[in-house]
Amino acid sequence: MVSMKQIDVKSLVNYVALKVLGGNDYLLNALEEYLVKGEGPATVAYRYNISKHQLRGYAQRIIEKSGGEPRARKVVPILKEISRDLKPLVRRAEGNIYTCEICNLTLSGDDAEEHVKESHKDVLALAIKNMMERIERIRQELKAKKAQVLVTN
């Protein structure tokens, strides 16, 4: 029997929170279209104005943190659900230029996530906490449904 790697939930949540707050709020939509719905990488990448290599890189990180591609396909919609209220702190202005909504600093796209990590740790920590709480609620709901199915059968 092949053992499946455990899902690294905290790492997944950290990754998604940082990506979204850092201005890549399209990430989960793109991954859903690519991994879950099976659209081609070039089509999805074009739609979100990123390279197909970036898209594949994002997908690979989600797959690794999920413990495999089949799990990643199941995890992406859950990540999308738990991060639905999360809005970017850093917005893309033009090209690779971003602006922080909190401190109005102009950044390159390469510096956006680092800026969030360094300058807005409190916002990042709160986003991660909220997402982890939502995951726990989902787990509790699933447990309750399983228990209900066992009782009725």
C-alpha positions in Angstrom: 0.0 0.0 0.0 1.3 3.5 -0.9 1.2 5.9 2.0 -0.1 9.3 1.3 1.6 12.3 2.7 -0.2 14.2 5.4 -1.8 17.5 4.3 0.1 20.5 5.7 -2.9 22.6 6.5 -1.1 25.4 8.3 1.4 25.7 5.5 -1.4 25.8 2.8 -3.2 28.5 4.7 -0.1 30.6 5.2 0.8 30.3 1.5 -2.7 31.3 0.3 -3.1 34.1 2.9 0.3 35.6 1.9 -0.5 35.2 -1.9 -3.9 36.9 -1.6 -2.8 39.7 0.7 0.3 40.2 -1.5 -1.9 41.0 -4.5 -2.3 37.6 -6.1 -6.0 37.3 -5.3 -6.6 35.5 -8.6 -4.6 32.6 -7.4 -7.3 30.3 -6.2 -9.6 31.0 -9.2 -6.7 30.2 -11.5 -5.9 27.0 -9.6 -9.5 25.9 -9.6 -9.8 26.4 -13.3 -6.5 24.6 -14.0 -6.4 21.8 -11.4 -10.1 21.2 -10.6 -11.8 22.0 -13.9 -8.9 20.8 -16.1 -8.5 23.9 -18.3 -5.2 24.2 -20.1 -2.4 26.1 -18.4 -1.9 28.5 -21.3 -5.6 29.5 -21.4 -5.8 30.0 -17.6 -2.5 31.9 -17.5 -3.6 34.2 -20.3 -6.9 34.9 -18.5 -5.1 36.0 -15.3 -2.2 37.8 -17.1 0.5 35.5 -15.7 2.8 33.0 -17.4 1.9 29.4 -17.6 5.1 28.7 -15.7 3.9 30.8 -12.8 0.6 28.9 -12.9 2.3 25.6 -12.9 4.6 26.8 -10.0 1.6 27.8 -7.9 -0.1 24.4 -8.7 3.1 22.5 -7.8 3.3 24.2 -4.4 -0.3 23.5 -3.6 0.1 19.9 -4.8 3.2 19.4 -2.5 1.5 21.0 0.5 -1.7 18.9 -0.1 0.2 15.6 -0.4 -0.6 14.9 -4.0 -2.6 16.1 -7.0 -5.9 14.3 -6.2 -5.9 15.9 -2.8 -5.0 19.3 -4.2 -8.1 19.1 -6.4 -10.2 18.6 -3.3 -8.3 21.2 -1.3 -8.4 24.1 -3.7 -12.2 24.7 -3.4 -12.0 24.5 0.4 -9.1 27.1 0.4 -11.3 29.3 -1.9 -14.2 29.0 0.5 -12.2 29.8 3.6 -10.5 32.8 2.0 -13.5 34.3 0.3 -13.5 37.4 2.4 -9.8 38.0 2.2 -8.9 41.1 0.2 -5.4 42.1 -1.0 -3.4 44.6 1.0 -1.3 45.2 -2.0 -3.0 46.0 -5.3 -1.5 45.8 -8.8 -1.5 49.3 -10.3 0.2 48.9 -13.7 2.6 46.2 -15.0 4.7 45.0 -12.1 4.0 48.0 -9.9 1.9 47.5 -6.8 0.6 49.8 -4.1 0.1 49.0 -0.4 -3.5 49.9 0.6 -2.4 50.5 4.2 0.8 52.5 3.9 0.4 53.7 0.3 3.9 52.5 -0.5 4.7 51.7 -4.1 6.4 48.3 -4.6 7.5 46.0 -7.3 5.5 42.7 -7.6 8.6 40.8 -6.3 8.5 42.8 -3.1 4.8 42.7 -2.4 4.6 39.5 -0.3 7.8 40.4 1.6 6.2 43.8 2.4 3.1 42.1 3.8 5.2 39.7 5.9 7.5 42.4 7.3 5.2 45.5 7.6 1.8 44.0 8.2 2.4 40.8 10.3 -0.7 41.6 12.3 -3.0 41.6 9.3 -1.4 38.4 8.0 -1.7 36.6 11.4 -5.3 37.6 11.7 -6.1 36.3 8.2 -4.4 33.0 8.9 -6.3 32.7 12.3 -9.6 33.4 10.6 -8.9 30.9 7.8 -7.9 28.2 10.3 -11.1 28.8 12.3 -13.1 28.3 9.2 -11.3 25.1 8.5 -12.1 23.9 12.0 -15.8 24.7 11.5 -15.8 22.8 8.2 -14.2 19.8 10.1 -16.8 20.0 12.8 -19.6 20.1 10.2 -18.2 17.1 8.4 -17.9 15.2 11.7 -21.5 16.0 12.6 -22.7 14.8 9.1 -20.7 11.5 9.5 -22.2 10.9 12.9 -25.7 11.6 11.6 -25.2 9.2 8.7 -24.0 6.5 11.1 -27.0 7.0 13.4 -29.6 6.9 10.5 -28.1 3.7 9.0 
